[in-house]
Amino acid sequence: MSNQDPTAPDYGSGDRPNYPPPPPPTPGSTPYPSPGANIPPPPGSATPYPPPAGAAPSYPTPPPASYPPAAGTSYGAPQMGYPSANPYAAQTGPMSLPGGRPVPSMGTRLLARIIDGVIFGVVWGVFSAMTVGGLSATADADGQVSGFGVAAMFTSFSILALFGLAYEVVLIALRGATIGKQLMGIKVVQVDSGALPGWGPSVIRWGVPLLGGLLCGIGQLVIYLSPFWADPTGRQRGYHDQAAKTVVVSSR
């Protein structure tokens, strides 16, 4: 039978004594941290506790490299303030026209020219009939035309030429369109400002086809057809428009 005090601790038989387990923590008390654990800083402290000896330092997590786009945008959308199209890319199609008006078709311009030709042809026929009648009335029995008849013939042709000048120049300068162009809904304007051509450009635009017809016969027809190939910008400016710095646009 042993004489050992039962209340004395059992130190065990080995080299290390057996101590009783620690009592459980009471409510409201803070347990001791385990060795190597990161101890958070107390509230209101700006400086965290240094890590224990031998433990790896703890660094804050870096922010993400990119942030998600704002609501309503998608990835790949152009940034605000930058154009979405390449300004150095080759431009296709017709360049901008004064006032944003569309380019009329060549068929529309041809119909306008035919209407003007019919009007001018009617006036030409009337003056020609009057001239021939006047010459016949002033001819003698031998068929010789008097001086008065010759003067009347030149007067008639001069009036006809003035009518053509007034029809093509005055109407274009003041209204931007002849009767045929007005019926087809097109007009002639200055290519830079979109204003009415005025007297100088109107005279040049009328005189270039006239000189072309006098110099090489069919030159007038070539000039009127030049919008098909003479303007690489797509605005269909013929040689007469380029010389006068004008362009034909839709007025409707």
VOSESE-182910 format. One record per residue (C-alpha): x, y, z; residue number from 1; residue in one letter. Coordinates in steps of 0.5 Angstrom, whole numbers. Example, Ala and Ser with C-alpha at 12.3 -4.5 7.8 and 13.67 -1.06 7.14 Angstrom:
((25, -9, 16), 1, a),
((27, -2, 14), 2, s),
This chain:
((0, 0, 0), 1, m),
((3, 7, -2), 2, s),
((4, 12, 3), 3, n),
((4, 18, -3), 4, q),
((-1, 24, -2), 5, d),
((-7, 23, -7), 6, p),
((-7, 31, -8), 7, t),
((0, 31, -10), 8, a),
((1, 32, -18), 9, p),
((3, 25, -22), 10, d),
((10, 27, -25), 11, y),
((10, 21, -29), 12, g),
((15, 16, -29), 13, s),
((19, 19, -35), 14, g),
((24, 25, -36), 15, d),
((18, 30, -37), 16, r),
((13, 31, -32), 17, p),
((6, 30, -33), 18, n),
((2, 36, -31), 19, y),
((-5, 37, -31), 20, p),
((-9, 40, -37), 21, p),
((-10, 47, -37), 22, p),
((-17, 49, -35), 23, p),
((-22, 51, -40), 24, p),
((-23, 59, -42), 25, p),
((-28, 62, -38), 26, t),
((-33, 66, -42), 27, p),
((-31, 73, -44), 28, g),
((-23, 72, -43), 29, s),
((-19, 72, -49), 30, t),
((-15, 65, -51), 31, p),
((-7, 65, -52), 32, y),
((-5, 65, -59), 33, p),
((-2, 60, -62), 34, s),
((6, 61, -63), 35, p),
((7, 63, -70), 36, g),
((0, 66, -71), 37, a),
((-1, 73, -74), 38, n),
((-4, 78, -69), 39, i),
((-9, 83, -71), 40, p),
((-7, 90, -69), 41, p),
((-12, 93, -64), 42, p),
((-18, 97, -66), 43, p),
((-15, 105, -67), 44, g),
((-8, 102, -68), 45, s),
((-5, 104, -75), 46, a),
((2, 100, -74), 47, t),
((0, 92, -74), 48, p),
((4, 88, -69), 49, y),
((11, 85, -72), 50, p),
((10, 78, -74), 51, p),
((13, 73, -69), 52, p),
((21, 71, -70), 53, a),
((21, 66, -75), 54, g),
((15, 67, -78), 55, a),
((14, 70, -86), 56, a),
((12, 77, -86), 57, p),
((5, 78, -88), 58, s),
((4, 83, -94), 59, y),
((-3, 86, -96), 60, p),
((-6, 83, -102), 61, t),
((-5, 88, -108), 62, p),
((-11, 91, -112), 63, p),
((-13, 87, -118), 64, p),
((-9, 89, -125), 65, a),
((-15, 91, -128), 66, s),
((-22, 94, -126), 67, y),
((-29, 92, -129), 68, p),
((-32, 96, -134), 69, p),
((-37, 101, -132), 70, a),
((-45, 99, -133), 71, a),
((-47, 100, -140), 72, g),
((-40, 98, -143), 73, t),
((-37, 92, -146), 74, s),
((-30, 90, -147), 75, y),
((-27, 93, -153), 76, g),
((-31, 99, -153), 77, a),
((-28, 105, -155), 78, p),
((-25, 110, -150), 79, q),
((-29, 116, -148), 80, m),
((-26, 122, -152), 81, g),
((-23, 118, -158), 82, y),
((-26, 117, -165), 83, p),
((-28, 110, -166), 84, s),
((-26, 110, -173), 85, a),
((-19, 111, -176), 86, n),
((-18, 118, -178), 87, p),
((-12, 116, -183), 88, y),
((-16, 110, -186), 89, a),
((-18, 111, -194), 90, a),
((-25, 114, -195), 91, q),
((-30, 111, -199), 92, t),
((-36, 114, -203), 93, g),
((-37, 121, -204), 94, p),
((-34, 127, -200), 95, m),
((-39, 131, -196), 96, s),
((-43, 136, -200), 97, l),
((-45, 143, -198), 98, p),
((-51, 143, -193), 99, g),
((-51, 135, -193), 100, g),
((-55, 135, -199), 101, r),
((-54, 128, -203), 102, p),
((-51, 127, -210), 103, v),
((-56, 127, -215), 104, p),
((-56, 121, -220), 105, s),
((-53, 123, -227), 106, m),
((-60, 120, -230), 107, g),
((-63, 126, -226), 108, t),
((-58, 131, -229), 109, r),
((-59, 128, -236), 110, l),
((-67, 129, -236), 111, l),
((-66, 136, -233), 112, a),
((-61, 138, -239), 113, r),
((-66, 135, -244), 114, i),
((-72, 139, -241), 115, i),
((-67, 145, -242), 116, d),
((-65, 143, -249), 117, g),
((-73, 143, -251), 118, v),
((-74, 150, -248), 119, i),
((-68, 152, -252), 120, f),
((-70, 149, -258), 121, g),
((-77, 151, -258), 122, v),
((-74, 159, -258), 123, v),
((-69, 157, -263), 124, w),
((-74, 155, -268), 125, g),
((-79, 161, -267), 126, v),
((-73, 165, -268), 127, f),
((-71, 161, -274), 128, s),
((-78, 162, -277), 129, a),
((-78, 169, -276), 130, m),
((-71, 170, -279), 131, t),
((-73, 166, -285), 132, v),
((-79, 169, -286), 133, g),
((-76, 176, -286), 134, g),
((-71, 174, -291), 135, l),
((-76, 172, -296), 136, s),
((-80, 178, -295), 137, a),
((-74, 182, -296), 138, t),
((-72, 179, -302), 139, a),
((-73, 181, -309), 140, d),
((-75, 178, -315), 141, a),
((-68, 175, -317), 142, d),
((-67, 172, -310), 143, g),
((-62, 177, -307), 144, q),
((-63, 179, -300), 145, v),
((-63, 186, -298), 146, s),
((-59, 189, -293), 147, g),
((-64, 190, -288), 148, f),
((-66, 183, -289), 149, g),
((-59, 181, -287), 150, v),
((-59, 186, -281), 151, a),
((-65, 183, -279), 152, a),
((-62, 176, -279), 153, m),
((-56, 178, -275), 154, f),
((-60, 181, -270), 155, t),
((-65, 175, -269), 156, s),
((-58, 171, -268), 157, f),
((-56, 176, -263), 158, s),
((-62, 176, -259), 159, i),
((-62, 168, -259), 160, l),
((-55, 168, -256), 161, a),
((-57, 173, -251), 162, l),
((-63, 168, -249), 163, f),
((-58, 163, -248), 164, g),
((-53, 167, -244), 165, l),
((-59, 169, -240), 166, a),
((-62, 162, -239), 167, y),
((-56, 159, -237), 168, e),
((-52, 165, -233), 169, v),
((-58, 169, -230), 170, v),
((-62, 163, -227), 171, l),
((-56, 160, -225), 172, i),
((-53, 166, -222), 173, a),
((-59, 168, -218), 174, l),
((-63, 162, -217), 175, r),
((-58, 156, -218), 176, g),
((-62, 152, -223), 177, a),
((-65, 153, -230), 178, t),
((-72, 151, -231), 179, i),
((-70, 144, -232), 180, g),
((-66, 143, -226), 181, k),
((-72, 146, -222), 182, q),
((-77, 141, -225), 183, l),
((-72, 135, -223), 184, m),
((-70, 138, -216), 185, g),
((-63, 140, -217), 186, i),
((-59, 146, -216), 187, k),
((-52, 149, -217), 188, v),
((-48, 151, -211), 189, v),
((-41, 153, -209), 190, q),
((-37, 147, -207), 191, v),
((-34, 151, -201), 192, d),
((-40, 155, -198), 193, s),
((-46, 152, -201), 194, g),
((-48, 159, -203), 195, a),
((-51, 161, -210), 196, l),
((-46, 161, -215), 197, p),
((-46, 168, -217), 198, g),
((-44, 172, -223), 199, w),
((-37, 170, -224), 200, g),
((-38, 162, -223), 201, p),
((-44, 162, -227), 202, s),
((-41, 165, -233), 203, v),
((-35, 160, -233), 204, i),
((-39, 154, -232), 205, r),
((-43, 156, -238), 206, w),
((-37, 159, -242), 207, g),
((-33, 152, -241), 208, v),
((-38, 148, -245), 209, p),
((-39, 153, -250), 210, l),
((-31, 154, -252), 211, l),
((-31, 146, -252), 212, g),
((-36, 146, -257), 213, g),
((-33, 151, -261), 214, l),
((-26, 148, -261), 215, l),
((-26, 141, -262), 216, c),
((-34, 140, -264), 217, g),
((-36, 135, -260), 218, i),
((-32, 138, -254), 219, g),
((-39, 141, -251), 220, q),
((-42, 133, -250), 221, l),
((-35, 131, -247), 222, v),
((-35, 136, -242), 223, i),
((-42, 135, -240), 224, y),
((-41, 127, -239), 225, l),
((-34, 129, -235), 226, s),
((-38, 128, -229), 227, p),
((-37, 120, -230), 228, f),
((-30, 120, -230), 229, w),
((-27, 127, -228), 230, a),
((-28, 127, -220), 231, d),
((-25, 122, -216), 232, p),
((-29, 124, -210), 233, t),
((-35, 122, -212), 234, g),
((-39, 129, -212), 235, r),
((-39, 128, -220), 236, q),
((-36, 135, -221), 237, r),
((-35, 136, -229), 238, g),
((-30, 140, -232), 239, y),
((-34, 146, -232), 240, h),
((-36, 145, -225), 241, d),
((-29, 144, -223), 242, q),
((-27, 151, -227), 243, a),
((-33, 155, -224), 244, a),
((-32, 151, -217), 245, k),
((-39, 149, -216), 246, t),
((-42, 143, -215), 247, v),
((-49, 140, -217), 248, v),
((-54, 138, -211), 249, v),
((-61, 136, -210), 250, s),
((-65, 141, -207), 251, s),
((-71, 137, -205), 252, r),
